[in-house]
Each structure stands twice: as C-alpha cells, then as structure tokens.
Amino acid sequence: MKALLTAVLCLCTLAAFSDCVTVQVGEFSFPLESVKKLKDFMDSSVTRNPHQLSARSAPLCANPDIPKEFLDLCATPDADQIFEDLKPIARSPELCEICAFAACAGC
C-alpha cells in the first residue's frame, strides 16, 4: 500500500513539473506542451504550400484547432516574427527541456 501511494505521489509530482517549462518570447509566455503542438500546425501549413519557406501566422491563426494559448498572439501585428522565434523551439523541444534556449524557463 505504501509503495502504491509513493508511486502515485511521484507520478503526480512529475506531472506537475512537466507543465512548468514555459517559453517566453517578447511579452508572450507559452507552455512548452503548446509549443510542441505548434510544430504539427507549422508542418501542415508548409505542406499545404510547399513554396512557402516559413510558416506565416495567417494559416496558423486561421486553423481552428490551434492551441488557445496562441489566440492572443494571433491578434498582434508581430505574430509572424514571434512564430518564427518559436519555430526552432517547436522543432527541437527537448533542447528547451534542458534550458538550451534562453527563451525557456522552469527547467
């Protein structure tokens, strides 16, 4: 019984800490899990238009399934630049988990 309780406590602690990593770009802060999901949206945006060299905010923001954390960003004029800044983190989120990017915090 004690072992089960200890295991549950450890899993809850791990789950709580896994959500603590945030990505700060400008005045915006996003959970790392949302930035990881952003990669799929960026990839599908470029797949639809292979001549497009970078993911632009218009197709990303037009997607109704985009994580809700990015909706405020979509309303800003510098959304394209911030999505560009998020792109390397979205493509290699494991580097953010060890705080290799200056934008990452809570690792």
Backbone as CSV, one residue per row, in Angstrom:
resi,resn,N_x,N_y,N_z,CA_x,CA_y,CA_z,C_x,C_y,C_z
1,MET,0.819,-1.190,0.000,0.000,0.000,0.000,0.863,1.255,0.000
2,LYS,1.943,1.234,0.825,2.842,2.380,0.880,3.546,2.575,-0.467
3,ALA,3.885,1.474,-1.101,4.575,1.565,-2.395,3.649,2.180,-3.440
4,LEU,2.387,1.810,-3.423,1.419,2.369,-4.364,1.230,3.861,-4.117
5,LEU,1.123,4.229,-2.863,0.963,5.636,-2.511,2.197,6.443,-2.932
6,THR,3.364,5.894,-2.727,4.603,6.560,-3.126,4.663,6.714,-4.640
7,ALA,4.276,5.680,-5.368,4.293,5.734,-6.825,3.318,6.789,-7.352
8,VAL,2.149,6.855,-6.784,1.155,7.852,-7.195,1.664,9.252,-6.900
9,LEU,2.253,9.442,-5.741,2.803,10.740,-5.372,3.926,11.158,-6.334
10,CYS,4.782,10.232,-6.678,5.875,10.523,-7.621,5.329,10.894,-8.998
11,LEU,4.334,10.170,-9.454,3.746,10.469,-10.764,3.067,11.833,-10.773
12,CYS,2.377,12.160,-9.698,1.732,13.479,-9.611,2.768,14.591,-9.603
13,THR,3.856,14.391,-8.887,4.920,15.381,-8.845,5.551,15.549,-10.221
14,LEU,5.819,14.457,-10.888,6.392,14.510,-12.234,5.461,15.227,-13.199
15,ALA,4.189,14.941,-13.123,3.211,15.598,-13.996,3.153,17.093,-13.724
16,ALA,3.234,17.462,-12.479,3.195,18.886,-12.128,4.418,19.611,-12.656
17,PHE,5.593,18.989,-12.553,6.810,19.639,-13.032,6.920,19.646,-14.545
18,SER,6.320,18.708,-15.234,6.417,18.678,-16.695,5.662,19.845,-17.325
19,ASP,4.672,20.388,-16.638,3.931,21.533,-17.160,4.578,22.858,-16.790
20,CYS,5.646,22.830,-16.030,6.260,24.056,-15.538,7.152,24.733,-16.559
21,VAL,7.616,24.033,-17.570,8.515,24.634,-18.552,7.702,25.567,-19.436
22,THR,8.128,26.819,-19.487,7.449,27.810,-20.308,8.430,28.419,-21.296
23,VAL,7.877,28.924,-22.370,8.666,29.577,-23.406,8.235,31.034,-23.433
24,GLN,9.177,31.922,-23.208,8.909,33.355,-23.170,9.488,33.986,-24.431
25,VAL,8.609,34.593,-25.234,9.027,35.312,-26.429,8.361,36.682,-26.380
26,GLY,9.176,37.707,-26.214,8.613,39.045,-26.070,7.747,39.100,-24.829
27,GLU,6.557,39.647,-24.983,5.639,39.751,-23.843,4.772,38.507,-23.669
28,PHE,4.944,37.529,-24.545,4.120,36.322,-24.514,4.854,35.173,-23.846
29,SER,4.103,34.370,-23.121,4.635,33.191,-22.461,3.717,32.017,-22.787
30,PHE,4.318,30.905,-23.214,3.539,29.741,-23.626,4.060,28.498,-22.926
31,PRO,3.167,27.573,-22.548,3.623,26.289,-22.010,4.363,25.512,-23.098
32,LEU,5.412,24.809,-22.715,6.190,24.038,-23.682,5.322,23.029,-24.420
33,GLU,4.359,22.438,-23.745,3.479,21.451,-24.399,2.716,22.091,-25.566
34,SER,2.290,23.334,-25.427,1.589,24.024,-26.517,2.539,24.324,-27.672
35,VAL,3.781,24.676,-27.342,4.763,24.940,-28.386,5.080,23.658,-29.146
36,LYS,5.115,22.528,-28.436,5.324,21.240,-29.109,4.203,20.963,-30.109
37,LYS,2.964,21.261,-29.732,1.824,21.056,-30.636,1.903,21.987,-31.831
38,LEU,2.493,23.152,-31.633,2.613,24.138,-32.703,3.402,23.590,-33.886
39,LYS,4.358,22.702,-33.633,5.149,22.101,-34.707,4.257,21.409,-35.725
40,ASP,3.270,20.678,-35.274,2.365,19.987,-36.192,1.606,20.986,-37.062
41,PHE,1.191,22.092,-36.478,0.469,23.114,-37.240,1.393,23.802,-38.244
42,MET,2.642,24.035,-37.852,3.602,24.650,-38.768,3.902,23.720,-39.932
43,ASP,4.076,22.433,-39.634,4.359,21.463,-40.684,3.201,21.342,-41.660
44,SER,1.970,21.320,-41.156,0.814,21.191,-42.046,0.619,22.461,-42.868
45,SER,0.994,23.606,-42.326,0.887,24.868,-43.053,1.852,24.888,-44.226
46,VAL,3.076,24.415,-44.021,4.069,24.381,-45.089,3.727,23.286,-46.089
47,THR,3.155,22.166,-45.621,2.779,21.086,-46.526,1.718,21.548,-47.515
48,ARG,0.780,22.361,-47.054,-0.257,22.861,-47.956,0.312,23.803,-49.009
49,ASN,1.385,24.516,-48.687,2.008,25.445,-49.618,3.514,25.206,-49.592
50,PRO,4.027,24.231,-50.375,5.439,23.874,-50.312,6.372,24.990,-50.781
51,HIS,5.862,25.971,-51.513,6.701,27.083,-51.964,6.921,28.095,-50.857
52,GLN,6.178,27.969,-49.807,6.291,28.877,-48.670,7.487,28.431,-47.834
53,LEU,8.468,29.314,-47.653,9.685,28.950,-46.952,9.526,28.939,-45.443
54,SER,8.622,29.709,-44.930,8.431,29.747,-43.480,6.941,29.763,-43.178
55,ALA,6.629,29.248,-42.009,5.223,29.225,-41.600,4.809,30.641,-41.219
56,ARG,3.802,31.164,-41.826,3.302,32.502,-41.526,2.107,32.376,-40.608
57,SER,1.833,33.450,-39.902,0.789,33.385,-38.889,-0.605,33.264,-39.473
58,ALA,-0.835,33.777,-40.679,-2.195,33.729,-41.233,-2.732,32.303,-41.310
59,PRO,-2.001,31.356,-41.942,-2.534,29.987,-41.966,-2.587,29.351,-40.576
60,LEU,-1.614,29.656,-39.739,-1.614,29.095,-38.389,-2.807,29.610,-37.592
61,CYS,-3.021,30.913,-37.641,-4.098,31.516,-36.860,-5.482,31.200,-37.416
62,ALA,-5.550,30.859,-38.692,-6.829,30.516,-39.295,-7.272,29.104,-38.920
63,ASN,-6.366,28.310,-38.425,-6.677,26.931,-38.059,-7.465,26.932,-36.745
64,PRO,-8.682,26.405,-36.754,-9.499,26.419,-35.531,-8.965,25.502,-34.429
65,ASP,-8.038,24.604,-34.770,-7.513,23.668,-33.786,-6.223,24.147,-33.114
66,ILE,-5.753,25.337,-33.486,-4.516,25.846,-32.886,-4.715,25.971,-31.376
67,PRO,-3.687,25.655,-30.582,-3.847,25.774,-29.124,-4.298,27.176,-28.724
68,LYS,-5.209,27.232,-27.785,-5.832,28.505,-27.384,-4.827,29.504,-26.833
69,GLU,-3.679,29.034,-26.381,-2.656,29.932,-25.852,-2.114,30.891,-26.915
70,PHE,-2.291,30.534,-28.186,-1.753,31.358,-29.272,-2.767,32.343,-29.842
71,LEU,-4.003,32.308,-29.372,-5.029,33.192,-29.928,-4.724,34.669,-29.684
72,ASP,-4.239,35.017,-28.507,-3.869,36.413,-28.247,-2.718,36.843,-29.142
73,LEU,-1.779,35.946,-29.365,-0.656,36.243,-30.252,-1.132,36.525,-31.671
74,CYS,-2.110,35.765,-32.136,-2.627,35.938,-33.498,-3.224,37.316,-33.723
75,ALA,-3.646,37.969,-32.666,-4.262,39.290,-32.791,-3.235,40.423,-32.849
76,THR,-1.954,40.096,-32.745,-0.928,41.140,-32.744,-0.279,41.273,-34.112
77,PRO,0.224,42.479,-34.428,0.858,42.687,-35.731,2.204,41.983,-35.875
78,ASP,2.868,41.656,-34.780,4.168,40.986,-34.879,4.075,39.469,-34.685
79,ALA,2.915,38.902,-34.944,2.709,37.456,-34.788,3.659,36.653,-35.673
80,ASP,3.883,37.126,-36.917,4.787,36.389,-37.818,6.167,36.217,-37.189
81,GLN,6.708,37.284,-36.640,8.050,37.235,-36.056,8.084,36.331,-34.828
82,ILE,7.068,36.385,-34.020,7.051,35.550,-32.815,6.919,34.077,-33.191
83,PHE,6.105,33.761,-34.198,6.026,32.366,-34.652,7.373,31.913,-35.213
84,GLU,8.085,32.807,-35.895,9.425,32.476,-36.391,10.367,32.198,-35.222
85,ASP,10.252,32.973,-34.149,11.088,32.762,-32.973,10.747,31.453,-32.266
86,LEU,9.488,31.045,-32.341,9.063,29.790,-31.711,9.419,28.555,-32.533
87,LYS,9.649,28.751,-33.822,9.884,27.610,-34.714,11.039,26.710,-34.275
88,PRO,12.243,27.235,-33.944,13.320,26.316,-33.537,12.999,25.555,-32.250
89,ILE,12.263,26.187,-31.355,11.892,25.511,-30.111,10.854,24.430,-30.394
90,ALA,9.911,24.716,-31.282,8.890,23.725,-31.637,9.524,22.528,-32.346
91,ARG,10.550,22.777,-33.142,11.195,21.690,-33.892,12.105,20.842,-33.007
92,SER,12.671,21.422,-31.952,13.569,20.688,-31.046,13.201,20.973,-29.592
93,PRO,12.017,20.551,-29.165,11.572,20.888,-27.802,12.433,20.264,-26.708
94,GLU,13.133,19.186,-27.018,13.972,18.562,-25.989,15.085,19.509,-25.539
95,LEU,15.512,20.417,-26.434,16.522,21.401,-26.043,15.958,22.413,-25.058
96,CYS,14.683,22.670,-25.157,14.045,23.590,-24.211,13.895,22.924,-22.845
97,GLU,13.690,21.643,-22.830,13.522,20.931,-21.562,14.793,20.958,-20.721
98,ILE,15.958,21.147,-21.379,17.213,21.256,-20.639,17.705,22.708,-20.631
99,CYS,16.821,23.633,-21.000,17.100,25.082,-20.984,18.246,25.479,-21.900
100,ALA,18.347,24.865,-23.078,19.365,25.254,-24.049,18.985,26.538,-24.772
101,PHE,17.710,26.888,-24.769,17.236,28.138,-25.361,17.034,29.156,-24.244
102,ALA,17.450,30.390,-24.505,17.282,31.444,-23.495,15.815,31.709,-23.203
103,ALA,14.933,31.421,-24.175,13.503,31.684,-24.002,12.824,30.694,-23.072
104,CYS,13.497,29.614,-22.714,12.897,28.565,-21.897,13.155,28.819,-20.419
105,ALA,12.141,28.598,-19.626,12.272,28.779,-18.171,11.510,27.684,-17.441
106,GLY,11.931,27.400,-16.247,11.245,26.401,-15.429,11.779,24.997,-15.619
107,CYS,12.942,24.866,-16.218,13.520,23.539,-16.460,14.163,22.992,-15.207
